[in-house]
């Protein structure tokens, strides 16, 4: 299964630790982690996945290889800028949001429009928490719970 992880390009240490644990949990279960391939939440999640021997895919906004964080196995340069957000969420059978600003909100909206299940990791804050608390997306209290939901909801 491919799980898209979306979130803030810069974040607090606590949020990055949650993202890293999320990446580890995705890899432990044998899933592929897809993300935007850059820094912040994306890098932390990829680092966690790599620590567990997982496979990571970065869908990059630029046109050249070498722009991804060092934990991305497969770089996909798109030349699409922020429009690459649609490809990130399309590639995931489920989407897990960690914190997040406007870019993350755009990914959540695109994923919902595409019918993808979206899970917000509530302790991370940002749009992930706000939308989960409002019932707009599913909410999870832990990375393990987020992956459980992703697995279950992607089966529908």
C-alpha positions, 0 to 999 in steps of 0.5 A: 500500500502507498500512504501519502504523508503531507505536512509543514515544510518547517515544524517544531521538534515535537511535530518532527518527532511525530512525523518520524514515528509515523514514517517508522510505523508506515515502513514497519507495516511494509507500506511505501511512503509518498510525500513532497520530498522536501524538508520538515515533516516530509524529511522527518517521515522519510527519515523514520521510514528509512530507519525501518528499511522502508521505501520512500518516494518524493514528488518534487516541485522542481525539474531536476533530480537532487532537490529531495531530502537525503532520505528519499529513495525515488525522486520524481521531479515534476516541474509543476511547482505547488501543482505537484500536490495533486500528484502526491495525494493521488499517489497515496491510497490514503493520506495522513496529514501532520500539522500543516499550513496552506500547502497542506490544506490544499493537499487535504482538499485535493485528496477529499475531492479525489475521494481519498481517505484523509487522516489528521494526526491531531497532536501535531496541530495545524490543519490536521488537528483543526479539520479532524476536530471539526469532523472534516477528516478522520482524526488519530491520536498516535502515528500507529492509530493513523496508519491503522485508519489509513489501512482500514479506510483505503480498503473501502 
